Amino acid sequence: MRSREFFCILFIALAFRYCATAQSQTPLNLMPMPASVQQTAGQLPIDQTFSVEITGNHDASLDAAVQRFTKQLSAQTGIPFRPKAGAPAILTIHADHGREAVQKLGEDESYELTITSSGAKINAPTALGVLRGLATFAQLAQITPAGFSVPAVTIKDQPRFPWRGMLIDVSRHFIPLDVLKRNLDGMAAVKMNVLHWHLSDDQGFRAESKKLPKLTGMGSDGLFYTQEEIREVIAYAHDRGIRVVPEFDMPGHSRSWVIGYPDLASGPGPFTLEQGDPILDPTRESTYKFLETFIAEMARLFPDAYFHIGGDEVDGKQWDANPKIQEFIRSHGMKNNQDLQAYFNQKLEKIVAKNHKTMVGWDEILHPDLPKTIVVQSWRGQESLAKAAQQGYRGLLSYGYYLDLMWPASRHYAIDPMSGAAANLTAEQKALIVGGESCQWAEWVTPENVDSHIWPRNAVVAERFWSPQDITDVNSMYTRMRAVSLELESLGLTHNSARERMLQRMAGTGDDTPLRMLADVVEPVKDYNRWDDSKGPIDFHAPLTRLIDAANPESDVAREFSDQVQQFIHSGYQDRVAEAKIRHWLTLWRDNDARLHALLQQSSLLQEDVPLSQNLAMVASAGLQALDYLDKGQPEPELWKAQQIAVIEVAKKPIAGLLLQVTAPLEQLVQAAGTQSR
């Protein structure tokens, strides 16, 4: 055979092999995306013979983790596993070292996962790394024409940041243990490793103190966690590789502190959980005696090395109005209330350190008189994060990750702890940024809907903290987030199912299909606009059962509709498939108001949404007319265009706290009608 013919045949064979391999490979719906992934041809079947074997280090914690993993995988696939006696294990696990009794910041979480068509292996330096590898394996399981399987792949993985947390506020609305636990399961599934437990605020003190019982006896409305329940949560979290860092907010946000102990306050009461704006008095030695007792007790209860003291949004009105406090400021050579808070924090840090803990606080605590051991958590922006690092302090970023602000996943995804001002830090300063935390504040959530405010968007934040910085493809993110959302529901989270129950409650015995169609294209107002619309103090005991409480923070339907409109526009209005899809949605929305009208009128929970439904019908009708003009290539009358733009402008305004999220792409169609011909 001549060499030319040989190379042609070799090229064809290699090309065929490449195509066959490419066809056999499917996108990996992993979130967070691992540091290194090499996919090869082949799949490992998951059937009733699936089994796991542990080699190397072996302890009860790892045994329990494997049992949870096997149970989860069985639930995902619907397959009851019955391994054959004496048969080799399908998945082999090896850990060089076991778990720490108290998990530490920076503990090795790396792992290697190798899957072939005949078996799988997870190797890790520690049992904690095994947990992360098992989470990845669970996400790889998928249905195929031949049954359930995992693709052949080699993954080498480790986190980008050692501190990857989520704050859950349980003060404004109390969150029961079962809800906390299922969210811990969700955190473990996406490799988050810190639960920041916000246990005190103005509206409630939620952690039992046996030494200072009035904290919960008078400051909790009867809803709090006993110390035994707290230990239960800590153990549950530890089993899943998650540290628990408590936060007790001081000296501000302290109404629940002073109801039972009014001598702590800087001004006169009376205070209730609903009224008053107290702040702790930093000038009295009795305040520090009280805190020494409290922190010593909590330090024994919470084993983690870090203790969060809050320190944010300190309103100094009571300090300004108290002559003794003002005299204290002058006599100690202080200039203002910020100096007084720094004085308080210095004394507080010594108490925390005395109890063998490291103090964490929001970025308002940053002050050069505090030791470099503290951790500064930035909620105000990357400027303050960078400023802390420049001064030698470790930092966490929460700015950009406030889930309660109802931002779309893409906006959270675009923010990185190392971007903005932090991008210009030196290597030594960058090393001081140890990670970040998402935050779910609880003014507008209950145990019923809290999951839907957290998930699946929190998985996107988890990826930002775990995966390499260059993992930024938004389309890929949304595809993978959708798959992870289904996995999270299988773990017991209710971010999808709770919404359906809430909508059915609003509909009563009626058909809720048209209500779901309306709910699918609306989102709650963003940022703090719901606060602005509340017209007075929030009643934290009021039910959260309106459409705004059931609506998802981000509308998948609206985003997909917008994508179709962009595709249609970019095609020069020639893409008939995209146009057909747009027409389909617009026709459904135009006709939905008539179907929904009776239900809206009959339900007290929905009457405020009548104009919202009407607006959807009107803008959909405008969109259909715009498509007709574009099809004919005729310019629309200027009067018609002005009328439709006016309708859309009205529809853009929030109604009952909800935004109609299809108005922007519809405005594009109306503006385009007549300006382009086909």
Buried (B, 14 or more C-beta within 10 A) or exposed (E): EEEEEEEEEEEEEEEEEEEEBEEBBEEBBBBBBBBEBEBBBBBBBBBEBBBBBBEBBBBEBBEEBBEBBBEBBBEBBEBEBEBEEEEEBBBBBBBEBBBEEEBEBEBBBBBBBBBBEEEBBBBBBBBBBBBBBBBBBBBBBBEEEEEBBBBBBBBBBBBBBBBBBBBBBBBBBBBEEEBBBBBBBBBBBBBBBBBBBBBBBBBBBBBBBEEBEBBBBBBBBEBBBEBEBBBBBBEBBBBBBBBBBBBBBBBBBBBBBBBBBBEBBBBEEEBEBBEBBBBBBBBBEEBBEBBBBBBBBBBEBBBBBBBBBBBBEBBBEBBBEBEEBBEBBEEEEBEEBEBBBBBBBBBBBBBBBEBEBBBBBBBBBBBEEBEEEBBBBBBEBBBBBBBBBBBEBBBBBBBBBBBBBBBBBBBBBBBBBBEBBBEEBEEEBBEBBBBBBBBBBBBBBBBBBBBBBBBBBBBBBBBBBBBEEEBBEEEBBBBBBEBBBEBBBBBBBBBBEBBBEBBBBBBEEBEBEBBBBBBBBBBBBBEEBBEEEEEEEBEBEEEBBBBBBBBBBBBBBBBEBBBBBEBBBEBEBEBEEBBEBBBEBBBBBBBBBEBBBEBBEEBEBBEBBBBBBBBBBBBBBBBBBBBEBBBEEEEBEEEBBEEBBEBBEBBBEBBBBBBBBBBEBBBBBBBBBBEEEE
